[in-house]
Amino acid sequence: MLTFYLENFTGRSEFPFFVQYGHHDHSLEMHEHGDFFELTIVLDGTALHNVNGESYFIKKGDVFGVSDGLYHSFSECHNFRICNIMFRPDIIFAPFSDLKHCPGFHSLFVVEPYLVREQKYKNRLRLSINDFEEAQRLIDRMIKEYQSCESGFVSTVTAYFIELVSFLMRRYDGDMRDNDEISTFSRAVAFMERNFTEKTTVEEIAGIAGMSVRHFQRQFKGTYHITPQDYITSLRMQRAMTQLTGTSDSITSIALDCGYQDSSLFARRFRKFTGISPKEYRAKHK
């Protein structure tokens, strides 16, 4: 089996992003993504998407993501046209943390790819005719700009891509169902992203997901590779680091803003997370 890396496509190490149109009348062999996420929009035709020994019928309007480390292929292609967008989520999404406030973001980029990897699960997002036309318009603009390589194209391509991501995750939000595990789980994670500075319990968050605490913790760690408690701590520490380097606020004030009533507890958690104290971090990075 082949393993592809993003640098095989981009040729630009400073911009970890690649977008292209693809047209397949023949099968695409089984392969793995070594270090990138791929967002695929089916533009025309039909095919079978083969993942982990399972095959899913896909057609025009289907949207799905394939994470790194996952083997997949396409077969029985009939006039199969797609748009492939390959990128490093940790880099591309870093400046846009508010995207994670939306359940659709977690569904499309984290939860669904995890479920496809772990169990039989069909992709959920299928665009209506009007939504497909809007997505096609955004893709056309993005690819035209990407291929032009004119001054400022990196920022422009990123802007078009984030607009497309926002559009797709809102469509996903609109299709969510109250009794669907992927929907309720994603709502719970989005709740954590919006309320990480508040005093919340795992029991409360699991309740939003409609799961027992044990099942939620197991599902969360399998998906995000971290416990829910550590995930909230990570969000708090990331905010603290930003404020320590970007403001002159006191450490006590920053602790309160990050959800810690006790500045000593905040300092201990910060040292455990970064290896140094808040004061040392500010002096080093400001």
The 8 nearest C-alpha neighbors of each residue, nearest first, counted from 0:
[[1, 30, 29, 2, 31, 28, 70, 71],
 [2, 0, 30, 31, 3, 29, 28, 32],
 [1, 3, 31, 30, 32, 33, 0, 4],
 [4, 2, 32, 33, 31, 1, 5, 7],
 [5, 3, 33, 7, 6, 34, 32, 2],
 [4, 6, 7, 8, 35, 9, 34, 3],
 [5, 7, 9, 8, 4, 10, 12, 11],
 [8, 6, 5, 4, 9, 3, 10, 11],
 [9, 7, 6, 5, 10, 17, 4, 11],
 [10, 8, 11, 6, 17, 7, 5, 16],
 [9, 11, 6, 8, 12, 7, 5, 14],
 [12, 10, 9, 13, 14, 15, 6, 16],
 [11, 13, 14, 15, 10, 6, 9, 5],
 [12, 14, 11, 15, 10, 16, 9, 153],
 [15, 13, 12, 11, 16, 153, 9, 17],
 [16, 14, 86, 12, 87, 13, 11, 5],
 [15, 17, 86, 14, 85, 9, 18, 87],
 [16, 18, 85, 9, 84, 86, 8, 19],
 [19, 17, 84, 83, 85, 142, 16, 20],
 [18, 20, 83, 82, 21, 84, 142, 17],
 [19, 21, 82, 81, 83, 22, 18, 80],
 [20, 22, 81, 80, 82, 19, 23, 83],
 [23, 21, 80, 79, 81, 24, 20, 78],
 [24, 22, 79, 25, 80, 76, 21, 78],
 [23, 25, 76, 78, 77, 79, 22, 26],
 [26, 24, 23, 76, 27, 74, 75, 77],
 [25, 27, 74, 73, 28, 76, 75, 24],
 [28, 26, 73, 72, 74, 25, 29, 23],
 [29, 27, 72, 26, 30, 73, 71, 0],
 [28, 30, 72, 71, 0, 70, 27, 1],
 [31, 29, 1, 70, 0, 2, 71, 28],
 [30, 32, 70, 2, 69, 68, 33, 3],
 [33, 31, 67, 3, 68, 2, 34, 35],
 [32, 34, 4, 67, 3, 68, 2, 31],
 [35, 33, 67, 4, 32, 5, 36, 87],
 [34, 36, 87, 67, 86, 32, 5, 33],
 [35, 37, 66, 86, 67, 85, 65, 87],
 [38, 36, 85, 65, 84, 64, 39, 66],
 [37, 39, 64, 84, 83, 63, 85, 65],
 [38, 40, 83, 63, 82, 62, 64, 37],
 [39, 41, 62, 82, 81, 61, 42, 60],
 [40, 42, 81, 59, 61, 60, 43, 80],
 [43, 41, 81, 59, 80, 40, 60, 82],
 [44, 42, 59, 80, 79, 41, 58, 78],
 [45, 43, 79, 78, 77, 58, 59, 80],
 [44, 46, 58, 77, 79, 57, 76, 59],
 [47, 45, 76, 75, 57, 74, 56, 77],
 [46, 48, 56, 74, 55, 73, 54, 75],
 [49, 47, 73, 55, 54, 72, 56, 46],
 [48, 50, 54, 72, 71, 53, 73, 47],
 [49, 51, 71, 53, 52, 54, 70, 48],
 [50, 52, 53, 116, 49, 70, 71, 115],
 [51, 53, 50, 49, 54, 71, 119, 70],
 [52, 54, 50, 51, 49, 55, 119, 48],
 [55, 53, 49, 48, 47, 50, 56, 52],
 [56, 54, 48, 47, 57, 49, 121, 53],
 [55, 57, 47, 46, 48, 54, 58, 45],
 [58, 56, 46, 45, 47, 55, 61, 48],
 [57, 59, 45, 44, 61, 41, 60, 46],
 [58, 60, 43, 41, 42, 61, 44, 45],
 [59, 61, 126, 125, 41, 131, 58, 42],
 [62, 60, 125, 41, 59, 58, 40, 124],
 [63, 61, 40, 124, 39, 125, 41, 60],
 [64, 62, 39, 122, 38, 61, 40, 65],
 [63, 65, 38, 37, 39, 112, 108, 66],
 [64, 66, 37, 36, 112, 38, 67, 63],
 [67, 65, 36, 69, 112, 68, 64, 37],
 [66, 68, 32, 35, 34, 33, 69, 36],
 [67, 69, 32, 33, 31, 66, 70, 34],
 [68, 70, 31, 67, 66, 32, 71, 116],
 [71, 69, 31, 30, 29, 50, 68, 51],
 [70, 72, 50, 29, 49, 30, 69, 31],
 [73, 71, 29, 49, 28, 27, 48, 30],
 [72, 74, 48, 27, 26, 47, 49, 46],
 [75, 73, 26, 47, 76, 46, 27, 72],
 [76, 74, 46, 47, 26, 77, 25, 73],
 [75, 77, 46, 24, 74, 79, 25, 45],
 [76, 78, 79, 45, 44, 24, 46, 75],
 [79, 77, 44, 24, 80, 76, 23, 43],
 [78, 80, 44, 77, 23, 45, 76, 43],
 [81, 79, 22, 43, 42, 21, 41, 78],
 [82, 80, 41, 42, 21, 40, 20, 83],
 [81, 83, 20, 40, 39, 19, 21, 84],
 [84, 82, 39, 19, 18, 38, 81, 85],
 [83, 85, 18, 38, 37, 17, 39, 82],
 [86, 84, 37, 17, 16, 36, 18, 83],
 [87, 85, 16, 35, 36, 15, 88, 17],
 [86, 88, 35, 90, 89, 15, 91, 36],
 [89, 87, 91, 90, 92, 86, 36, 35],
 [88, 90, 87, 93, 92, 91, 86, 94],
 [91, 89, 93, 88, 87, 92, 15, 94],
 [90, 92, 88, 93, 89, 87, 86, 94],
 [93, 91, 95, 88, 90, 94, 89, 96],
 [92, 94, 90, 95, 91, 89, 96, 88],
 [95, 93, 92, 96, 91, 90, 97, 89],
 [96, 94, 92, 97, 93, 98, 99, 91],
 [95, 97, 98, 99, 94, 93, 92, 100],
 [98, 96, 99, 100, 95, 101, 192, 193],
 [99, 97, 96, 100, 101, 95, 104, 165],
 [98, 100, 97, 101, 96, 104, 189, 192],
 [99, 101, 189, 97, 98, 192, 193, 102],
 [100, 102, 99, 103, 189, 104, 98, 105],
 [103, 101, 185, 186, 189, 104, 105, 106],
 [104, 102, 168, 172, 106, 171, 101, 105],
 [103, 105, 168, 107, 102, 106, 101, 108],
 [104, 106, 109, 102, 108, 103, 107, 185],
 [107, 105, 110, 103, 104, 111, 185, 109],
 [106, 108, 104, 105, 111, 103, 109, 64],
 [107, 109, 105, 106, 104, 64, 110, 112],
 [110, 108, 105, 112, 111, 106, 107, 113],
 [109, 111, 106, 113, 112, 105, 114, 222],
 [110, 112, 114, 113, 106, 107, 109, 115],
 [113, 111, 115, 114, 110, 109, 65, 66],
 [114, 112, 116, 110, 111, 115, 222, 117],
 [115, 113, 117, 111, 116, 112, 118, 110],
 [116, 114, 112, 120, 113, 118, 117, 119],
 [115, 117, 113, 114, 118, 112, 51, 69],
 [118, 116, 114, 115, 113, 119, 51, 120],
 [119, 117, 115, 114, 116, 120, 51, 113],
 [118, 120, 115, 121, 53, 117, 114, 116],
 [119, 121, 115, 118, 114, 122, 111, 116],
 [122, 120, 123, 55, 119, 115, 111, 56],
 [123, 121, 63, 124, 120, 111, 62, 61],
 [122, 124, 121, 125, 63, 62, 171, 61],
 [123, 125, 62, 61, 171, 122, 126, 63],
 [126, 124, 61, 60, 62, 123, 127, 122],
 [127, 125, 60, 131, 130, 61, 124, 128],
 [126, 128, 130, 129, 131, 125, 60, 132],
 [129, 127, 131, 130, 132, 126, 60, 133],
 [130, 128, 132, 131, 127, 133, 126, 134],
 [131, 129, 133, 127, 132, 126, 128, 134],
 [130, 132, 134, 128, 126, 129, 133, 127],
 [131, 133, 135, 129, 130, 134, 136, 128],
 [132, 134, 130, 136, 135, 131, 137, 129],
 [135, 133, 131, 137, 136, 132, 138, 130],
 [136, 134, 132, 138, 133, 137, 131, 139],
 [135, 137, 133, 139, 134, 138, 132, 140],
 [136, 138, 134, 140, 135, 139, 141, 163],
 [137, 139, 141, 135, 140, 136, 142, 134],
 [140, 138, 136, 142, 141, 137, 135, 143],
 [141, 139, 143, 137, 138, 142, 144, 136],
 [140, 142, 138, 144, 156, 139, 143, 159],
 [143, 141, 145, 139, 144, 140, 146, 138],
 [144, 142, 140, 146, 145, 141, 139, 147],
 [143, 145, 147, 141, 142, 146, 152, 140],
 [146, 144, 142, 143, 147, 148, 141, 156],
 [145, 147, 143, 144, 148, 142, 149, 141],
 [146, 148, 144, 149, 145, 143, 152, 142],
 [149, 147, 152, 146, 145, 150, 144, 153],
 [150, 148, 147, 152, 151, 144, 145, 146],
 [149, 151, 152, 148, 153, 147, 154, 155],
 [150, 152, 153, 154, 149, 155, 148, 156],
 [151, 153, 155, 149, 154, 150, 148, 156],
 [154, 152, 156, 155, 151, 157, 14, 145],
 [155, 153, 157, 152, 156, 151, 158, 159],
 [154, 156, 152, 158, 157, 153, 159, 151],
 [155, 157, 159, 153, 158, 141, 154, 152],
 [158, 156, 160, 154, 155, 159, 161, 153],
 [157, 159, 155, 161, 156, 160, 154, 162],
 [160, 158, 162, 156, 157, 161, 141, 163],
 [159, 161, 163, 157, 162, 158, 156, 164],
 [162, 160, 164, 158, 163, 159, 165, 157],
 [161, 163, 159, 165, 160, 164, 166, 158],
 [162, 164, 160, 166, 161, 165, 167, 159],
 [165, 163, 161, 167, 166, 162, 168, 160],
 [166, 164, 162, 168, 163, 167, 161, 169],
 [165, 167, 163, 169, 164, 168, 162, 170],
 [168, 166, 170, 164, 169, 165, 163, 171],
 [167, 169, 103, 171, 104, 170, 165, 166],
 [170, 168, 172, 171, 166, 167, 173, 165],
 [169, 171, 167, 173, 168, 172, 166, 174],
 [170, 172, 168, 103, 174, 169, 173, 124],
 [173, 171, 169, 103, 175, 170, 174, 168],
 [172, 174, 170, 171, 175, 169, 103, 168],
 [175, 173, 171, 172, 170, 176, 124, 123],
 [176, 174, 172, 182, 173, 171, 177, 179],
 [177, 175, 179, 178, 182, 174, 183, 180],
 [176, 178, 179, 183, 175, 182, 180, 209],
 [179, 177, 176, 180, 183, 182, 209, 175],
 [178, 180, 182, 176, 181, 177, 183, 175],
 [181, 179, 183, 182, 184, 178, 208, 209],
 [180, 182, 184, 179, 183, 185, 106, 110],
 [183, 181, 185, 179, 180, 175, 184, 176],
 [182, 184, 208, 186, 180, 185, 181, 179],
 [183, 185, 208, 187, 181, 186, 182, 180],
 [186, 184, 102, 188, 182, 187, 183, 105],
 [187, 185, 102, 183, 189, 184, 188, 190],
 [186, 188, 190, 184, 208, 185, 207, 189],
 [189, 187, 191, 185, 190, 186, 192, 184],
 [188, 190, 100, 192, 186, 102, 191, 187],
 [191, 189, 187, 193, 188, 192, 194, 186],
 [192, 190, 188, 194, 195, 189, 193, 187],
 [193, 191, 189, 190, 100, 194, 195, 188],
 [192, 194, 190, 191, 100, 195, 189, 196],
 [195, 193, 191, 197, 196, 192, 190, 199],
 [194, 196, 191, 197, 231, 192, 193, 235],
 [197, 195, 258, 257, 194, 235, 198, 256],
 [198, 196, 194, 195, 258, 199, 257, 259],
 [197, 199, 196, 200, 258, 195, 194, 259],
 [200, 198, 197, 203, 201, 204, 195, 194],
 [201, 199, 203, 202, 204, 198, 205, 228],
 [200, 202, 204, 203, 205, 212, 199, 227],
 [201, 203, 205, 200, 204, 212, 206, 211],
 [204, 202, 206, 200, 201, 205, 207, 199],
 [203, 205, 201, 207, 206, 202, 187, 200],
 [206, 204, 208, 202, 210, 207, 212, 203],
 [205, 207, 209, 203, 204, 208, 210, 202],
 [208, 206, 204, 209, 205, 187, 203, 183],
 [209, 207, 183, 184, 205, 187, 206, 210],
 [208, 210, 206, 207, 205, 183, 211, 184],
 [211, 209, 205, 208, 215, 206, 214, 212],
 [210, 212, 214, 213, 215, 205, 209, 206],
 [213, 211, 215, 205, 214, 202, 216, 210],
 [212, 214, 216, 211, 215, 217, 210, 218],
 [215, 213, 217, 211, 216, 212, 218, 210],
 [216, 214, 218, 212, 217, 213, 210, 205],
 [215, 217, 219, 213, 214, 218, 212, 220],
 [216, 218, 214, 220, 215, 219, 221, 213],
 [219, 217, 215, 221, 216, 220, 214, 222],
 [220, 218, 216, 222, 221, 217, 215, 223],
 [221, 219, 224, 225, 226, 223, 217, 222],
 [220, 222, 218, 219, 224, 223, 217, 225],
 [223, 221, 219, 220, 224, 113, 218, 110],
 [222, 224, 220, 225, 219, 221, 109, 226],
 [225, 223, 220, 221, 222, 226, 219, 230],
 [226, 224, 220, 223, 230, 229, 227, 219],
 [225, 227, 220, 229, 228, 230, 216, 219],
 [228, 226, 230, 229, 231, 225, 219, 216],
 [227, 229, 231, 230, 226, 232, 201, 225],
 [228, 230, 232, 226, 231, 227, 233, 225],
 [229, 231, 227, 233, 228, 232, 226, 225],
 [232, 230, 234, 228, 233, 229, 195, 235],
 [231, 233, 229, 235, 230, 234, 236, 228],
 [232, 234, 230, 236, 231, 235, 229, 237],
 [235, 233, 231, 237, 232, 236, 230, 238],
 [236, 234, 232, 238, 257, 233, 237, 239],
 [235, 237, 239, 233, 238, 234, 240, 232],
 [238, 236, 240, 234, 239, 235, 233, 241],
 [239, 237, 241, 235, 236, 240, 242, 234],
 [238, 240, 236, 242, 237, 241, 243, 235],
 [241, 239, 243, 237, 242, 238, 236, 244],
 [242, 240, 238, 239, 244, 243, 245, 237],
 [241, 243, 245, 239, 246, 244, 240, 238],
 [242, 244, 240, 281, 241, 245, 246, 239],
 [245, 243, 285, 242, 241, 281, 246, 284],
 [244, 246, 242, 241, 243, 247, 285, 240],
 [247, 245, 242, 248, 243, 244, 241, 249],
 [246, 248, 249, 243, 245, 242, 244, 250],
 [249, 247, 246, 252, 250, 253, 243, 242],
 [250, 248, 252, 251, 253, 247, 243, 254],
 [249, 251, 253, 252, 254, 248, 277, 262],
 [250, 252, 254, 249, 253, 262, 255, 261],
 [253, 251, 249, 255, 250, 254, 256, 248],
 [254, 252, 256, 250, 255, 251, 257, 249],
 [253, 255, 251, 259, 257, 252, 256, 262],
 [256, 254, 259, 252, 258, 257, 253, 260],
 [255, 257, 253, 254, 258, 252, 196, 259],
 [258, 256, 254, 196, 235, 255, 259, 253],
 [257, 259, 196, 255, 256, 197, 254, 260],
 [260, 258, 255, 254, 261, 257, 265, 262],
 [259, 261, 255, 262, 258, 254, 265, 264],
 [260, 262, 264, 259, 263, 265, 254, 255],
 [263, 261, 265, 264, 251, 254, 266, 260],
 [264, 262, 266, 265, 261, 267, 268, 251],
 [265, 263, 267, 261, 262, 266, 268, 259],
 [264, 266, 262, 268, 263, 267, 254, 259],
 [265, 267, 269, 263, 264, 268, 270, 262],
 [268, 266, 264, 270, 269, 265, 271, 263],
 [267, 269, 271, 265, 266, 270, 272, 264],
 [270, 268, 266, 272, 271, 267, 265, 273],
 [271, 269, 275, 274, 276, 267, 273, 272],
 [270, 272, 268, 269, 274, 273, 267, 275],
 [273, 271, 269, 270, 274, 268, 236, 233],
 [274, 272, 270, 275, 271, 269, 276, 280],
 [273, 275, 270, 271, 272, 276, 269, 280],
 [276, 274, 270, 273, 279, 280, 277, 269],
 [275, 277, 270, 279, 278, 280, 266, 269],
 [278, 276, 280, 279, 281, 266, 269, 275],
 [279, 277, 281, 276, 280, 282, 250, 275],
 [278, 280, 282, 276, 281, 277, 283, 275],
 [279, 281, 277, 283, 278, 282, 284, 276],
 [282, 280, 278, 285, 243, 284, 283, 279],
 [281, 283, 279, 280, 284, 285, 278, 244],
 [282, 284, 280, 281, 279, 285, 278, 244],
 [285, 283, 281, 282, 280, 244, 243, 279],
 [284, 244, 281, 282, 283, 245, 243, 280]]
